[in-house]
């Protein structure tokens, strides 16, 4: 064998037995999805950037929001000072994400951290409208949080002139919640 071939084999062998270097940002996102707070801390200590968008266009906070990882959301905000104003690739912020996914507990955490429950997306809709579009009981719970803790009024207007109440009335579960007084008007 010539020298070049030997060198190539040597490098190939070394690369195959050398562990690949960890990517702290990927480790952070993996820990976020797993709800692994010690893993999040380790990734940040290793250099992960809490406010960096991953390959899917989401920050760790947005990923935690969409996954319903309430304690991770709280941890990212309290300990790592994640920026809730950074939108994902389509311009949706965590407040929009928690309503879209029907993550009522995450909505509560975001509201408790002073995040505006009435922020508008470029499409003109506030987050609570996204909860009215969902067809699960979780979406109704998110809507209840937005109406009570978020103090979003039922007469909030969408971009086409429809109110939040009108949008909710198109959803059988939300309509039932409003009609059966599962939500007390004095809470609004």
N, C-alpha and C positions, 0 to 999 in steps of 0.2 A: 504494500500500500504506500501511496505517496503521502507526503506531509499534509497536503490540503485535505485529503480524504480522512486522515487520522484526526486532524483538527476538527473537521466537520463532525465526525463521530463523537469526539470528546465533548464538543459543545452540545450536541444533541443529548448525550447521556446526562450531562450536568443540568441542562434545562428540564429534562424529564424527571429528575429526582429533586430538584429545587422547588420548594413550595411557591406557588404564585403569590405575589404580593397582594395583600388585602386592599380592597378599595373601601375606605371608611364611609364614603357617601352611600355606596351600595349596602354596606353593613348596617348603616343607619336606617335605610328604607326597609331592609329585611326585618330589623328589630321592631320598627314601627308596625309593620303588618302582623308580626307575631305578638305584639303587646309586651315586648321584652324591654322593660325600662332599664335594667342593668346593661343590656346590650346597647341601648341608645346612649347611655352615659359613656360606655367604652368607645363607641364609634365617634362621639364628639371629642373625647380625649385624644383619639387617634387622628383627629383633624377633619372629621366630617363637618360639613357646613349645613347648619340647621335651616337656613333660608334658601338653599340652592334647589332649583328644580331638577328632578331626576329625568331620566330618558323619556319617561311618559309625560313630562311637562308638569308634574306635581311636586310641590314642596312636601317635606315630611309631615307638616301640619295638615295639609290637604289630604294626603294619603291616609293619615290617622282619622281624619274627619269622615271620609268616605267609607272607611272600614269599620266605623263605629267604635273605635278604640278610645273611649272616653278618658280613661286614666292617662293614656299616652298624650291626648290632646292637652289635658291639664298640665302634665309634666313638661311638655314642649313649651307651653306658654309661661308657666311659673319658673322653671329652672333654666331653660335655654333661651327664653325671650323670643320665641318664634314670632315672626311678623305675620299677623293674620290678614294683612292687606295685600299680600303677594298672591295674585291670581294664578290659576293653572293656565295651560296653553290657550284655552278658549275664553279666558277672562273671568271665570267663576272663582269666587273666594270661598273660604271655608263656610261662611254663613250660608251661602247659596247651596254649597255641597251638603250641609247637614239637613237642609229642608228637602233637597232633591232626593236624598237617600232615606229620609224619614228617621233621622238620628236625633230623637228628642233630647236625650241626655247630653249629647254633644252640643246641641243648641243651647241648653242651659249653661254649660260651661262657657261657651263663647259669649253669651249675654252677660254672665257674671264677670267676665273679664273686660267688660265695657265695649265689646265689639258691636257696632251699629247693626241692629236687626232690620233696618230699613234701607240699607245700601242698595243702590240700583245697579244692575248689570247693564251693559251696553244695549241689551235688547229691551230695556225699559222696565223690566220686572224686578220687584223686590223679592227677597228670599221666600217669604210666606206663600207667595203664589205658587212656587215650586212644590210646596207641601200639599197644596190643594189639587195638584195634578196627579199625585201619587195615588195608587189604588189600594194601599194596605193600611191596616190599623196603625202601623208605625208612622205613616205620613200624617194621619189625623192627630197622633200624639205630638208630632213636631209642630203642627199647626196650632194646637192648644198652647204649647210653650211660647210660640211666637205671639199669640194673642194675649197671654197672661204675663209671663216674665218679660217678653219683648215689648209689650204694650203696643203692638201693631194694631191699628184700628181696622175694623171690618170695612170701613169706607175708604181704605187705602186704594189708590187708583193704579190700574195697569196702563200700559202705553196705548191701549185701544179704547180707553174710557171705561173699562169694566172695573167694578170694585172687587176687593178681596172676597167679600160676602157672595157676590154673584159667581165668582169663580168657584168658591167652596160649594155653592148650591148645585153645581154641575157634577159634583163628586158624591155619590150616594152615602159613603161613610162619613164624610165631612158634614153633609147635609143632616144626617141623622144626629151627629154630635151636636150640631147647632140647634136642632129642633127638640132634642130630648133633654136639653139643658145640662148635658154632661159638663158643660162649661157655664159657670154662673156669670150673669152679666155684671155683677159687682166685681168680679175678678178682672174685668176688662178695663 
